[in-house]
């Protein structure tokens, strides 16, 4: 452990960094490591931050003797594309603002490419990567009215200013800093990003009532003609006999039809009551349901008569609930049906995510996908879960599954829930779709066969009721 000599020597230009026997002296710390994909993610994140801050330097990154990143010296835009993928080139919008005391430059992503998950947000101050919820909020505020609150836009923002105006000794990692003029910085960044967005006239089409994670897929699927009844949009058979829970619920609901006749003069003898902490109780008149046919209003709502008055059913929210429950049950029980794509689709991921996806392909394919490596961080998708539409949203769904896994969630119910939600939103009956009488009745039957029919998985009410007393008051009130 003595330095015998120190003298100049001829070496290759550049630096090589290797970490070996990290826990040789402190093996106990190895116990606190998370899964290999999670630790790899942490290493990749640190590498990306350094490489992003110095595009003029050539970086290479090897994992298990395979090159994951090869980033030649370039400009910032080329470095972003080299790290995140070629498809990001069209998503970037430059930000350039300069004053006497601050310079802001970099790139932000177009609002229509915003994702539901974080991970593509970078802020650098004097080329030092920082974390700042305050500045993140400033950037997101600049996207006001352009995307939903649950979405996160891409941005790589560089701030150059006098080092004496900041304090970097707030946190041991030096990733949290304090500004002398925080409010001024906040407003300056918000205006700079807003100006860039306005300059390039980025105004995406967004339905604010839909979930952001599946928005692009919903737009694509709504354009396609509907060629079969919504009841067939699921994991193959609409009512799988193995799904005992849903069958029991449906059997209880359908029992109200037993022994009924389509006779207007009959008097109802029994009723079925549905109770919920959300909506209270609903007493549904048997003969009314059998005699009174449901009808559609504004191509969005189904109206049917109940004993206490009228029930208004949101056809999209109701079908979301039906499909979500069915798909989630299929994922949990391993009974997911797949549909082969007529034309296989290829997606390209950044090297870090590609490495993780390869390691979890078996689990992903058990969810109804059929994905195979295609070389150079690309993957070919041959089959999807039944009911899943691939328009524009397939890559984001796969990336979401990867990111959830990297956060050490393994394949928990939350991952299944997100996938079931995506499938339900992409394949459900939308508002504006005309339904036949049989389809409306089928939707009502299947909705109340669900364990929780009162709200959609996105939190919207599936139905509301109007009491008969309230209807009478409208005719007797002087207002």
Secondary structure, DSSP 4 states (H G I P E B T S, - for coil): ------------SS------STTSS-GGGGGG---HHHHHHHHHHHHHHHHHH-TTS-EEEEETTEEEEEE-S--HHHHHHHHH-GGGGGGEEEEEEE-SSEEEEEEEE-GGG-BSS---EEEEETTEEE--HHHHHHHHHHTTTTS-TT-B--EEEEEEE-GGGEE-TTSTTS---EETTHHHHHHHHHHHHHHHHHHTT------TTS-GGGHHHHHHHHHSPP-S-GGG-SSSSSS-TT-HHHHHHHHHHHGGGTT----TTPPP--EEEEEETTTEEEEEEHHHHHHSPPEEETTTEEEEEETTEEEEEEHHHHHHHHHHHHHHHHHHHT---EEEEEEEEEEE--HHHHHHHHHTHHHHHTTT-EEEEEETTEEEEEEEETT---TTTHHHHHHHHHHHIIIII-S-HHHHHHHHHHHHHHHSPPTT----HHHHHHHHHHHTTSTTTTB-TTS-BSEEEEEHHHHHHHHH---
